[in-house]
Amino acid sequence: MQSSTNIRLVNLPILFDALHIDTLSADIQAKIARVDACLPQTQCGLCEHPDGCLPYAAAIVLDGEPYNKCVPGGQPVTNAIAQTLDIDTSNTTLTAVPSQWPIDATSERPTEVRAVIREDDCIGCTKCIPACPVDAIVGTGKHMHTIFTDLCTGCELCIAPCPVDCIDLVTIEREISEPERIAEQEDLRQRYHTHLKRVTEQLADTSNSRPVVSMVEAKLNNAASQSLNISESQAKNTIAAAKLRTKIKKLEKQLSVRANDKKQVELESLQAELESLQVAL
């Protein structure tokens, strides 16, 4: 059990320092780790712990907080935590806090969602980028952004910061085995911790005033460094395509007002370049 604790709880980001986990006994640390392992690692904050799943796990163990507040995990996660804590549910079983999404018949959890940016409406404000806890959004100032849906946890945290309401949530259907779910949760956990470590390091670096979470380079490095099915070239092509769409949209607007042979040639060239990039994606 101690090895499991070490894997999950060592080298935590500064954001978690207030938990003082390293001062707790090995048994308590292991208990927190087991509860954290039950949680889906969406880092959504719907449990009223905006810092994510680990602080909620700690609150359950240390403060006796109700264990039914994981909204995306639904009843299966509530039951799993009860079993982990050896809670007798023969007489009374806590009902999971309900989700706005319907229950999936296969998983018995709320239906999963993913965020999608309507790129034609995006103004490139970058406000959604630091909101994402797992660095699933790429983009740069005044250019359209894109969400890697394979990385998105459906946490919904990018919705509120968007000033033009161009982010939609779409439901997905998938079948996932328990070993696959455990591996996915571990990946999400590590991505979130990597995200937080990078942010805290950037904030401590007074030589660079730009938050690391708003830099395209950080997104590319993160995608390349994680065990993900996304290459650095794919990330670069995605951003290049977004920039091309912006230029194309601008030219189309200009040409709709006044014909211009030179701009028409430029437009056709950009459209051909975009088509070539989309084939590569």
C-alpha positions as CSV (number, residue, x, y, z in Angstrom):
1,M,0.0,0.0,0.0
2,Q,2.9,2.4,0.7
3,S,4.1,2.0,-2.9
4,S,0.7,3.1,-4.2
5,T,0.8,6.1,-1.9
6,N,4.2,7.1,-3.2
7,I,3.0,6.8,-6.8
8,R,0.0,9.0,-6.3
9,L,0.9,11.6,-3.6
10,V,4.6,12.5,-3.8
11,N,5.9,15.7,-5.5
12,L,2.5,17.4,-5.4
13,P,2.1,20.9,-6.8
14,I,2.3,23.9,-4.6
15,L,-1.5,24.3,-4.9
16,F,-1.9,21.2,-2.7
17,D,0.7,22.3,0.0
18,A,-2.2,23.4,2.3
19,L,-3.2,19.7,2.6
20,H,0.0,18.9,4.5
21,I,-0.3,15.3,3.2
22,D,3.4,14.7,3.9
23,T,2.8,15.2,7.6
24,L,0.1,12.6,7.8
25,S,0.6,9.0,8.9
26,A,1.3,6.4,6.2
27,D,-2.1,4.8,6.8
28,I,-4.0,8.0,6.3
29,Q,-2.0,8.8,3.2
30,A,-2.8,5.4,1.8
31,K,-6.5,5.9,2.6
32,I,-6.5,9.3,0.8
33,A,-4.8,7.7,-2.1
34,R,-7.4,4.9,-2.3
35,V,-10.3,7.4,-2.3
36,D,-8.5,9.5,-4.9
37,A,-8.1,6.4,-7.0
38,C,-11.9,6.1,-7.1
39,L,-12.5,9.6,-8.4
40,P,-12.6,10.2,-12.2
41,Q,-10.0,12.9,-12.2
42,T,-12.0,15.3,-14.3
43,Q,-10.9,18.1,-11.9
44,C,-14.2,19.8,-12.5
45,G,-14.8,21.2,-9.0
46,L,-18.5,20.3,-8.9
47,C,-17.8,18.6,-5.5
48,E,-17.2,22.2,-4.2
49,H,-13.4,21.6,-4.2
50,P,-12.2,23.9,-7.0
51,D,-8.6,22.5,-6.7
52,G,-9.7,19.1,-8.0
53,C,-10.2,15.5,-7.0
54,L,-7.3,15.1,-4.5
55,P,-8.5,17.8,-2.1
56,Y,-12.0,16.3,-2.1
57,A,-10.5,12.9,-1.3
58,A,-8.5,14.4,1.6
59,A,-11.7,16.1,2.9
60,I,-13.6,12.8,2.8
61,V,-10.9,11.1,4.9
62,L,-9.8,13.9,7.2
63,D,-13.1,15.9,7.6
64,G,-15.8,13.3,7.1
65,E,-17.1,15.1,4.1
66,P,-20.0,13.3,2.3
67,Y,-18.6,10.9,-0.2
68,N,-21.5,11.2,-2.7
69,K,-20.5,14.6,-4.2
70,C,-18.6,13.5,-7.3
71,V,-21.1,14.5,-10.0
72,P,-19.4,13.1,-13.1
73,G,-18.7,9.8,-11.3
74,G,-22.3,9.3,-10.2
75,Q,-23.5,6.4,-8.2
76,P,-20.7,4.0,-9.2
77,V,-18.1,6.3,-7.7
78,T,-20.2,6.9,-4.6
79,N,-20.5,3.2,-4.1
80,A,-16.8,2.6,-4.8
81,I,-15.7,5.1,-2.2
82,A,-18.1,3.6,0.3
83,Q,-16.5,0.2,-0.3
84,T,-13.0,1.6,-0.1
85,L,-13.9,3.2,3.3
86,D,-15.6,0.0,4.5
87,I,-18.8,1.8,5.1
88,D,-21.8,-0.4,5.9
89,T,-24.4,0.4,3.2
90,S,-26.7,-2.5,3.9
91,N,-29.2,-0.2,5.6
92,T,-28.5,3.2,4.1
93,T,-26.8,4.1,0.8
94,L,-26.0,7.7,-0.1
95,T,-27.4,8.8,-3.4
96,A,-24.9,10.5,-5.7
97,V,-25.4,14.2,-6.3
98,P,-27.4,14.4,-9.6
99,S,-25.9,15.5,-12.8
100,Q,-27.5,17.7,-15.5
101,W,-26.7,14.9,-18.0
102,P,-28.7,11.7,-18.2
103,I,-27.4,8.4,-16.8
104,D,-25.6,6.2,-19.3
105,A,-27.3,2.8,-19.4
106,T,-23.9,1.0,-19.8
107,S,-21.7,2.7,-17.3
108,E,-24.5,3.8,-14.9
109,R,-22.6,7.1,-14.7
110,P,-23.8,10.5,-16.1
111,T,-23.3,10.7,-19.9
112,E,-19.8,11.9,-20.7
113,V,-19.4,15.2,-22.5
114,R,-16.6,17.0,-24.4
115,A,-16.1,20.6,-25.1
116,V,-15.9,21.8,-28.7
117,I,-15.0,25.3,-29.9
118,R,-17.0,26.8,-32.7
119,E,-13.9,28.1,-34.5
120,D,-15.7,30.5,-36.8
121,D,-17.0,32.4,-33.7
122,C,-13.7,32.3,-31.7
123,I,-12.0,35.6,-31.3
124,G,-8.8,34.3,-29.9
125,C,-9.0,35.9,-26.5
126,T,-7.1,33.0,-24.8
127,K,-9.3,33.1,-21.7
128,C,-10.3,29.4,-22.0
129,I,-6.7,28.2,-22.1
130,P,-5.7,28.7,-18.5
131,A,-9.1,27.4,-17.4
132,C,-8.4,23.9,-18.8
133,P,-7.0,21.7,-16.0
134,V,-5.4,19.2,-18.4
135,D,-4.1,21.5,-21.2
136,A,-6.5,20.3,-23.8
137,I,-6.8,23.7,-25.6
138,V,-4.3,25.1,-28.0
139,G,-4.3,28.6,-29.5
140,T,-2.7,32.0,-29.3
141,G,-3.9,35.5,-29.0
142,K,-6.2,36.8,-31.8
143,H,-6.2,33.4,-33.5
144,M,-8.8,30.7,-33.2
145,H,-8.4,28.0,-30.6
146,T,-9.0,24.3,-30.8
147,I,-9.8,21.7,-28.2
148,F,-8.2,18.2,-28.4
149,T,-11.4,16.3,-27.6
150,D,-9.4,13.1,-26.8
151,L,-7.8,15.0,-24.0
152,C,-10.9,16.9,-22.8
153,T,-12.3,15.7,-19.5
154,G,-15.7,17.4,-19.9
155,C,-15.1,19.5,-16.8
156,E,-17.0,22.5,-18.3
157,L,-14.5,25.0,-16.8
158,C,-13.7,26.6,-20.1
159,I,-17.4,27.6,-20.7
160,A,-17.7,30.5,-18.3
161,P,-14.5,32.4,-19.3
162,C,-15.5,32.6,-23.0
163,P,-16.8,36.1,-23.7
164,V,-18.5,35.1,-26.9
165,D,-20.1,31.9,-25.8
166,C,-18.5,29.9,-28.6
167,I,-17.8,26.6,-26.7
168,D,-20.4,23.8,-26.9
169,L,-20.6,20.6,-24.9
170,V,-21.4,17.5,-26.9
171,T,-22.3,14.1,-25.4
172,I,-20.2,11.0,-26.3
173,E,-20.9,7.3,-26.2
174,R,-18.1,4.9,-25.5
175,E,-17.4,1.5,-23.9
176,I,-14.5,1.4,-21.5
177,S,-13.3,-1.5,-19.4
178,E,-12.3,-1.0,-15.8
179,P,-8.6,-1.4,-16.4
180,E,-8.8,1.1,-19.2
181,R,-10.7,3.5,-16.9
182,I,-8.1,3.2,-14.2
183,A,-5.3,3.9,-16.7
184,E,-7.2,6.9,-18.1
185,Q,-7.7,8.3,-14.6
186,E,-4.0,7.9,-13.8
187,D,-3.1,9.8,-17.0
188,L,-5.6,12.6,-16.2
189,R,-4.2,12.8,-12.7
190,Q,-0.6,13.2,-13.9
191,R,-1.6,15.7,-16.6
192,Y,-3.3,17.9,-14.0
193,H,-0.4,17.7,-11.7
194,T,2.0,18.6,-14.6
195,H,-0.3,21.5,-15.5
196,L,-0.2,22.8,-11.9
197,K,3.5,22.4,-11.5
198,R,4.2,24.3,-14.7
199,V,1.8,27.1,-13.7
200,T,3.4,27.5,-10.3
201,E,6.9,27.5,-11.7
202,Q,5.9,30.1,-14.3
203,L,4.4,32.3,-11.6
204,A,7.6,32.1,-9.6
205,D,9.6,33.1,-12.6
206,T,9.6,36.9,-12.5
207,S,11.7,37.1,-15.8
208,N,8.6,36.0,-17.8
209,S,5.4,37.9,-17.2
210,R,3.2,35.8,-19.5
211,P,1.4,32.9,-17.8
212,V,2.7,29.6,-19.1
213,V,-0.8,28.3,-19.6
214,S,-1.5,31.0,-22.3
215,M,1.5,30.1,-24.4
216,V,1.2,27.9,-27.5
217,E,4.7,26.6,-26.9
218,A,3.6,25.2,-23.5
219,K,0.7,23.3,-25.1
220,L,3.0,21.8,-27.7
221,N,5.6,20.8,-25.1
222,N,2.9,19.3,-22.9
223,A,1.4,17.3,-25.8
224,A,4.8,16.0,-26.8
225,S,5.9,15.1,-23.3
226,Q,2.8,13.2,-22.2
227,S,1.9,9.6,-23.1
228,L,-0.7,10.8,-25.6
229,N,-1.6,9.9,-29.1
230,I,-0.8,13.5,-30.3
231,S,2.4,14.4,-32.0
232,E,4.1,17.8,-31.9
233,S,3.6,18.1,-35.6
234,Q,-0.1,17.4,-35.3
235,A,-0.4,20.2,-32.6
236,K,1.5,22.6,-34.9
237,N,-0.7,21.7,-37.9
238,T,-3.9,22.3,-35.8
239,I,-2.7,25.8,-34.8
240,A,-1.5,26.6,-38.4
241,A,-5.0,25.6,-39.7
242,A,-6.7,27.8,-37.2
243,K,-4.5,30.8,-38.3
244,L,-5.3,30.0,-42.0
245,R,-9.0,30.0,-41.3
246,T,-8.7,33.5,-39.7
247,K,-6.9,34.9,-42.7
248,I,-9.4,33.2,-45.1
249,K,-12.4,34.6,-43.2
250,K,-10.9,38.1,-43.3
251,L,-10.2,37.9,-47.0
252,E,-13.7,36.6,-47.8
253,K,-15.2,39.5,-45.9
254,Q,-13.1,42.0,-47.8
255,L,-14.0,40.4,-51.2
256,S,-17.7,40.4,-50.3
257,V,-17.5,44.2,-50.2
258,R,-15.2,44.8,-53.2
259,A,-13.7,42.5,-55.8
260,N,-9.9,42.4,-56.0
261,D,-8.0,40.1,-58.2
262,K,-4.8,40.0,-56.1
263,K,-6.8,39.2,-52.9
264,Q,-8.8,36.6,-54.8
265,V,-5.6,34.8,-55.8
266,E,-4.3,35.0,-52.2
267,L,-7.6,33.6,-50.9
268,E,-7.5,30.6,-53.3
269,S,-3.9,30.0,-52.3
270,L,-4.8,30.0,-48.6
271,Q,-7.8,27.7,-49.2
272,A,-5.5,25.2,-51.0
273,E,-3.0,25.4,-48.1
274,L,-5.7,24.8,-45.6
275,E,-7.1,21.8,-47.5
276,S,-3.6,20.3,-47.6
277,L,-3.2,20.8,-43.8
278,Q,-6.6,19.3,-43.0
279,V,-5.5,16.1,-44.9
280,A,-2.5,15.9,-42.7
281,L,-4.5,16.2,-39.5
